Amino acid sequence: MKSFNTFRSELLTEESTEISTAMEAVLGVAYDAACKTSTRNQKLTLKAGMKANSTAFKKTSTYWKKGTEEKQIENLLALGDKIKKNRLIGSAGGFQFQSSGALTSEWKRWGGTNTTSKTDIVVSSKRCSVKNANGAQLMSAKKGEAKATATAASNMAPEGMTIALGNILGSLDQLEEHTTKGYYASIENLRILKQKGQGKKLYDYASQEKERYEKEFGDWEKKYKEGKALKKDMPTKPSKNLMKVLNPKLAKEIEANPTLMKGENERFYKKMVGDFEDAAVAAQGILRTAFNDNPDFKKAFVYEAASGRYKFGSRAVQTADYMLCWKPSREIQDFTIKVYSLKKGINSNIITTYAKAINVQVAWKSSASTGHKGYNVFQSLRMGVKEVAEKQEVITNSHYAEVWDYKQQLNEGVISEWAFWDKVKELTSKFVEKAKELWNRFVNIFKVITQKIKNAAQDGIEGLSNVLGFEMRTFTNADRDIRIQI
């Protein structure tokens, strides 16, 4: 039987946004190397690219670091060859990143300020937005960016968008901003301080949690090796958000800007867990209605989010004119690679596909202000059932880990086959009950949201005046529930 770690790596198709971002470099380096005319130059180019982008290759090593070094190079070149053979890309070679650019005067006038490029990489002079087909995010934008994107979409869509656009812009104009105080004072970390911090500074609590985890993990690991503990007993690791505050490079800054649950942060937290959730539902209703009633506006919105046509202008290198989609597999040479043109604007085939897959949901999150010395609040459009999906994945992994542990005990003669199947039956029963509980929670989420949308439709959008910030994200996979077939 496969180890638990192997099983888990097969289960996760996109472990984090970081991995998808890292894949941009891997794809570009592999493509550029594959375009060289001799085997020797291909290998030299690949090795140089791997060294220059070592962090990206390290983060994606699960996919490519298998077998001998020679085999790894062969597999990466096979990936690059797939891109090279795509008729829309060709074999001219070349690879570079894009990160920011100059905004158009229109975009600035509409309220946009973010200069991040829509083009992730340029390969063979083709400006490509790189997307993971199992987890593609089209856009992430704060209040001004949301307004600018909506206005750009209304300019591209046919007539009839005036009223809908007015409602959207009117709601966004009412959004207010508020900032927490302290280094890494995100809502997630404030919640931890409120529930468990007992008046401590965030840094002190994070240090305490780090020590706790290291001790508990050491004790568990020893027992596990002795066969006295199961995988499911592994102690909970502190969140990455919390551990950021222990960054030694920022020690002086963090000491000068401590995060405490008092003053601004206390008032902010009380508002966050109360008033603003209803306002988020109201905003969600307006945006969903606009998309559902105006299909062309929805396509135009998706096109602008994907390409940046109005944001940077049609000729800017930061404006994507192709979408390079990759779909992961266990081995990197087996990845599916497809390239789609965006040159037909809102009528591009891939834009129609993405528009059909988008599901709008409003939720609260935190974004960093300058230097992380406080956080602005925004709403992100994402699946409201993400938490349920994540918990389902956790209990699934836990179930298989426990079965695997008992299988090992059976193989080693610690338990009998009869006892093994008895345990499997017991574990499966518990797994089914937990799955039912999560399903009921999933159903209840939609019941609550439906009722709140009805109430918001009756009450209007006055509640939006309480919202502290806004960020919009359009997803095409509904956090793995909707997949783009490539």
Secondary structure as UniProt FT lines:
FT   HELIX           4..11
FT   HELIX           17..34
FT   HELIX           39..52
FT   HELIX           54..59
FT   HELIX           61..64
FT   HELIX           69..84
FT   TURN            87..89
FT   STRAND          95..97
FT   HELIX           105..109
FT   TURN            110..111
FT   STRAND          121..123
FT   TURN            124..125
FT   STRAND          126..132
FT   TURN            133..134
FT   STRAND          137..142
FT   HELIX           143..156
FT   HELIX           162..173
FT   TURN            183..184
FT   HELIX           187..192
FT   HELIX           193..197
FT   TURN            198..199
FT   HELIX           202..225
FT   TURN            226..227
FT   HELIX           231..233
FT   HELIX           240..243
FT   HELIX           244..246
FT   HELIX           248..250
FT   HELIX           251..256
FT   HELIX           264..272
FT   TURN            273..274
FT   HELIX           275..293
FT   HELIX           295..307
FT   HELIX           309..312
FT   TURN            314..315
FT   TURN            317..318
FT   STRAND          322..327
FT   HELIX           332..334
FT   STRAND          336..341
FT   TURN            343..344
FT   HELIX           345..347
FT   HELIX           349..357
FT   STRAND          362..368
FT   HELIX           370..372
FT   STRAND          375..381
FT   TURN            384..385
FT   HELIX           386..411
FT   TURN            412..413
FT   HELIX           417..459
FT   TURN            460..461
FT   HELIX           462..466
FT   STRAND          471..475
FT   TURN            478..481
//
